[in-house]
Amino acid sequence: MESPIPLGGRISGPRLAVMLGSWRRGGSRQGAADLAAAIELQVLDGQLPLGTRLPSERELADALGASRTLIGAALDRLRESGFVASRRGSGSWIAAPGRRRRDPLGPASRELIDFTHASSPAPPGMIAAFDAARAGLAGHLADHGYQERGLLALRERIARRYTERGLPTTPAEIMVTNGAHHAFVLVLRMLAGPGDRVLVEQPTYPNALEAIRAAHAIPVPVALDPAGGRGWDIAGIDAALRQASPRFAYLVVDFQNPTGLRLDTEGRERLGAVLARARTPVVVDETLAELDLEGDPLDGPPPLAAFGGGLAICVGSASKTHWGGLRIGWIRASEDLLGRLVSARYAVDLGTPVFEQLVFTELLGDDGWAALARRREDLRGYRDALAGAVQWHLPDWTFTLPKGGLSLWCRMPEPMSSRLAVAAAGHGVQVAPGSRFGVHGGMERWIRLPYALPPEQIHEAVRRLSAAAASVRGTPESLSAPIA
């Protein structure tokens, strides 16, 4: 039966070229296989959703600087494996591989190690929290169940933690959301529209970039300096605020994703003053703020919002500290801003599920943040295991050991991140190439390695990654044309 023509969006040749990065691993005879593998990786990584229409062979050949013969051969491979469907006169689109998908790993595919997600399994006590929440649910069943701001008990616990960290906060300044990403999208919808600019760090969290692009806004990058140790370029941010006039800034100043950098108190004072002077709202992603692996989070610098005035909006989440399957996040903002966000929320959803809020309230308890000490201790061991494995198996890779967060940002001796991600899948490990963390791709000398897995899996993942790196070292770079 012929595949139906999808109604999905279309990706342009230049945009697909940026996503694929340095896709060419071997000589010309392997070019089609390399390109097909690179596109498969983007499908498996969720960057090319089901139904996405692909550019024509001619457009893609021009964007990649490759021959139409090579493009046609790669598409034939993808059609054979089920990743692409085509119809004469209607073009080609991303399809579900289904049973026709080739298994690049053979029998070992079930042992694929996921090195893309920087998130940990659920901590001990999760089942007990669910049981307690189930008992407490009875008291809410007589109500309508819509919680546009969130349960008061949960907002009290979150507000108290901000106050303890140096940012006095009341429950009226907290809104519970369906995760931090949902919180960011709500703020994005309120503050920016098509054509508006949003200042971001470079590199930064890929899903935030995708949300900005989905809103047809324009991310404006200001480079971080993870290798030199300087971190945030406050003067550069000041210049970008004056020159680009962004509608708001999106920053991760606590164990920044992916670099692991943390802005000190003096830097926060300077950055807060720059943002306040420009009257630019700032969304501060604090999903990793509690994962200080070298000390108590309360001994660290106060939240950036303590220096940013009433235009600072904090976004937090339970996904990194507790469990990604618990879709609970929150927004901390002034009552005025929060009132506007509540009104904007009605266009997206009508509140966060009551049961999940009860579970997280139970997990926090009276002093639930202190219970994270065990998780931080485990993650410190995982971090050190990953650092040791990289130094042993990949001694020419460099990194700055982060004092918190969930990942190492590694610099490789040559630009091969995208090629390595493709090759790694063939060695049984999935990694996210550095290009995903850049506003316009690039970052081919960098790769993010999370330390959310047990040490034995970390060592095996790095061993496989070392074998994959050896297979692509010294191979020709992509012949694709530069993207303006």
N, C-alpha and C positions, 0 to 999 in steps of 0.2 A: 504494500500500500504506500502511495506516494506521500511524503511528509507535507502537512499543510503549511502554507505560507504564514509566517508569524507576523504579529503586529508590533514587534519590538522596535527599539530605536536603532539608528544607524551610527556606526563609528567611521570616522574619516580615515583615509590612508595615513596622513601625518600623525594623527592621534594614536593610531595603532602602532606606528613605527616607534613613537616615544615609549609606549607600554612595553614593547618587545625588547627595547634596549639593544645590547650587543648579542644578537641571537645566533650569529654564525660561529660554529665551533670548528668545523673541519674544512676540507677543501671544497672545490666546486661540486664534486660528485656527491657530497653530503649536504649540500645547501638546502635541498628540499626537505630532507629529514630534520635538519636543524630548525628550519622555519616552522614545520609542522609541530615539532616538540615544544617550541617556544609558545605557539598559539595554544596548544593543549594545556601548558602550564598556566596561562592566563585564564583559561576556562575553569580549570580545577581550583584556582585561587579565587574564583568568584569575580574576577575583573572583567570578564566577558560573559555577561548573563545569557541564559537561554533565550533565543529569539533575536539576539543582536545581529543586525544586518552588516555584512562585511563589505568593504569597498570593492570596486571592480578590480579585475586582475591588472588592468593598465594602471589604475590609480595606485594600487598597492606596489606595483613594480616601480613606479616613479618615486614613491615615498621611501622605499627601502633601497633604491639604487640597485635593484636586481632585475634579471631578465623575466619576461612574461612566461618563458618556459619553466623557469624555476618556480614561479608563483603557482602556475598551473599544476606542476607536479606535487607541490606541498598541499594544495587544496584537494588533489586526488587522494593523497594519504589521509587527510582529515575526513574526507567523505567515506573512505574505506573503514576508518575506525569509528565512524558515527558521530564525530565531533562537529561536523559541518554537513548541512543538507543544502541542495541546490535545485533550482528549477529553471529551465530555459526561459529567458525573458524576464525572470524575476530575481536573478542574482543568487547569492549564497548567504546563509545565516548560521548562527551557532545552534546546534541541535543537542539533544540528550544522547550521550553515547550508547546507553542501554546495553544490550547484550553484544552489540557489535564492537564495543570498545576493546581495543587491544590492551593487554596488561603488560606495561613496560617492565614490570619486576618479576613476572612469572609467578611461581608458587610463593615467593617471598613477599608478595604484595600485601599480605595480611600483616606483615611486620613493619609496614611503613611507619617511620618515626616522624611525627608532626613537630617540626621545629619552627612553625610559623606563629603559633598562638602564645602570647606572653600572658598566660593565665594558669592558675594552679587548680588542682582538684579540690573538691569541697573539704573543709577542715573537719576534725572530730567535733561531734556535737550537733551536726546538721540534722540528723534524724530526730534527735531529742527536741530540737527547736521546732521541727515540723509537727511533732506530736503535741507539744505545748501550744503551738499556734492553732492546731485543730480543736483543742479544748477551748481556747479563747474565742474561736470563731462564732460560737453560739451567741455571744453577747452582741454580735453585729448583724445577725440574720434578720432582725426585725427592722433594720434600717434599709434605706434604698441602696446602699452600697457604693454610691458614687463619691469618690474622694478626690476632688480636683486639686486640693493642696496636700493631702496625705493625712494619715492618722496623727493625732496630736501627740501621743506617747512617743512615736518615732521621731517626729519633728523636734520634740523636746530633747531627745538624746543627741540628735545631730547638732542642734543649736548649742547644747552644752559643750560639745567637743570643740566647736569653733571658738567659743569663749575661752576654753582652756588653752587653746593654741595662740591666743592673743588677739582675737577678733570678736569683740562682744556681739552676741547674736541672740535674738529671741525666736521662738517658734514661728512668729508671724513673718519672719524673713526667710523661711525655708519652705520649699515646695518639693514634694516627693515625685519622682518621675520613673519611667520604665527604663532605667539605666542611664549612664552618663551620655551616651551617644544621643539618645532621645532628648535629653536635656539640652545638648548642644544644638540639635536641630530646631527645637522650640525657640531658643534664643536667636539662632540664625534667621528663622522666619520673621521674627519680630524686628530685628535690627537691620537686615540687608535684603536687597532685592536684585533683580537682574541688572547686571552691569556694575553693581557696587563692588568696591574693593574691600578685601579682608586681609589684614596684615597677619602673617604667620611666620613661625620659625622655619629655618631650612637646615636640616631635615625636620620633619614633623610627622604626626600621627596620620597614616594614610586615609583612614575612614573620615577624618575631619576634612581632608582635602576633597574627598569624593562628595561629601555633603555640601561643601561650598560650591563645587562645580554643578551639582544637581540643582542648586538654587540659582544657577546661571550667574553667580557672583564670581569675582576674579581674585584668586589668592595672590598676595604680594609677599614674596619671601624676603626675609632678612637672615643672613647666614649666621649659624652658630660656628664655634671653633672648638670641636671636641678634641682635636689632636693637639692644639697648642695650649689647651687648658683655660683659655680666656672665657669661653662660654658665650654669654650674651653680649652683643655689641650695642650698648646703650646709645652711643652716638649714632650708630647706623639706624637704630629704631627711631630715634628722634628725627633724623633726616627723612626716613620713609614716611613718618607721620605727616611731616610738613609738605613733602613732595607729592605723595599719593593720596593724601586725605582719605584714608580708609574709614568705612563706617564703624568698624570695630577691629580689635586685635584678638587673636586666639593664641594663648601662650601656655606652655607647660613648664613651670619653673621648679617643680619638685620632682627630681629624678626623671628628667625629660625623656619622653619616648620619641626616638629610640636611643639617644646618646647617654642617658643616665645622669646627665649634669644636673646640679642643683644651684640655684641662685642664692647667694648669701644675703644677709640682712641689709648690708650697705648697698648692694646691688638692687635690692627690692625698693629701698628708699629712693634711689636715683630713678629707677624705672617707673615707680609710682608717680614721682614728680613730673616726669616727661609725659606720661599718659594724661595726668590731670591738667597739665598746662595746655595740651592739645585738645582737651575735652573729648577724648576718644574713649568710648567704652571698651573694657577688656574682659574677655571670657577666660577665666583661669581654670584649666583642667587640673583637678587635684586628685585624680583617681589613684595616683601612686604615692600621695603625700604620707600615708601611714606606714609605708614600707621602708622605713629607715633601718638599714641593716647594721649600722654602727652605733646606734644609741636610741634613746627614747625620743619619739617624734615630738613630744612636748618641749624638748630641749633645743629643737631646731628653730629656724627663723620663722617669724609669724607669717600668716598667709599674705600674699601680695595685696589682697583686698584691704588689708590694714593700712596700706599706704596709697591706695588708688582712689579713695573717696567713694562717693555714692554711685559712680559709674562702673564699679568693679562687680563682676558676676562670677561666683564660684560654682563649679560643676564637680560633683563627686559621685562615687559609685561603690557598690558592694562587690563588684565583679572581680577586682584585683585583690582585695583584702580577704574576701570570703569565698565567693564562687560565681563563675560566669553564668551559671544556670539560674541564679537568683537575680532576676532582672529588676533590680532596685537601684535607682540613682536619685540625685537631688540637685536642686539649685539653691544657692544662697545669694540673695540680693536684697537691696533696699525694699521696703514695703511698697514704694511707688512703682519700681521696676517689676516687682513680683506681681502686683496687681495687673499690670499690662500683660505680663506673661500668662497669667491665668486666663485672661480674655482671649489671648492668641491661642491658647491650648485647645479651646473648643473646636477649632478647625481641624485638629489633629486627633485628639482622643478626649475622653471624659474622665480620666483619672487612672491611677495605678491600682491593680488588683489588691483587694483587702488582705487576702490570705498571705501573699508574699510580703506585705508590709508587716504582718503579725510575726512571720518567721524571722525577719531581720530585726524586729524589735526584741524578740526573744534572744537572738544571737548577741545583740549588744548588751542586754540585761542592764544592771545598774552600773557595771564597769566593763562593758564588753570590749572597749578599745584596748584595755590592758591585756585582755586574753589573746590579743594578736602577737604577744611576745613570743609565743611558741612558733607561730607561723614565720615570724621574722628570723628566728633562730634556724629553722629548717631552710629558708631561702638563702640565708648566709652560707650554709653548707653547700647548697646547690650552686650558688654563684662561684664559690671557691673551686668546686669540682669542675665547672665549665671553664674557668680561667686556667686551671691546671691542664685540662684536656687540650685546650687550644694551644697552650705553650708547648705541650709535648708533641701533638700531632701536626700542628701548623705553626712552627716556631718563627716563621717570617711574617706572621700576622701580628699586628699591634693593637692595643686597646688601652683605655684608661679604666682601671677597676672602679666601677660605680659604688657609691656608698649606700645605695638603695635602689628601689625599682625592681625590674624583672628581666633586664636584658643587658648583654654586652653589645657595644657598637664597634665592630672590628674593621680595621683598615687592612686591605690586602695589598700585596706587593705590586699588583698590576690590575688594570681595569677589566674585571671579568665577572662581576656580580651576576648579571643576567645569564651569561653562559653557564656559570656555576649552578644557578638555581635549576636550569634545565638539566644539566648533567647529574645533579644531586638526586633528582627524582629517579633516575635510572640506577642509583646506588641505594635506594630505599630510605631517603630522608627528604622531607619537604622543607624548603627555606624560602624566605621572602627576600627578593633581591633589593639592593639599595635603591634602585630606581623608584620603587613604590613609595619611598619616603621623601622624594624630591618633588617640588612643585611642577617642574618641567622634565621629570625623569632624571637621567644622569646618575651621579653618585655611584658609578660603576666600581670604584675602589672600596666600597663600603658594604657591609652586610650586618643585619641584626640577628643575634643569636640569643633566644630567651633561655633563662635558667629556671623554668617552671617544672621540669621533669626530674625524677629521682636520679641520683648520680650515675647508676649503672646505665640508664638509658642515655644520659648526657654523654658519657664516654663513648658509647657505641655510635651515637649520632655524629659526634665529632670525628670518629674514626672513618665513618662512611663519607663524611664531608671532605676529609683529607684525601681519600681515594678519588672522589669526584674532582677536587681541585687539581690533583695531579693529571687528570685526563684532559683538562682544558688549559693548563698552564702553557703559555707560549704559542697558543693557536691564534690564527689571524683574528683581528677585530672585525666587527660588522662593517660591511661595505656600504651600509645605508647612508643616504645623504643627510647632512646635518639639518636639524629642524630649526627654523628661524624663531 
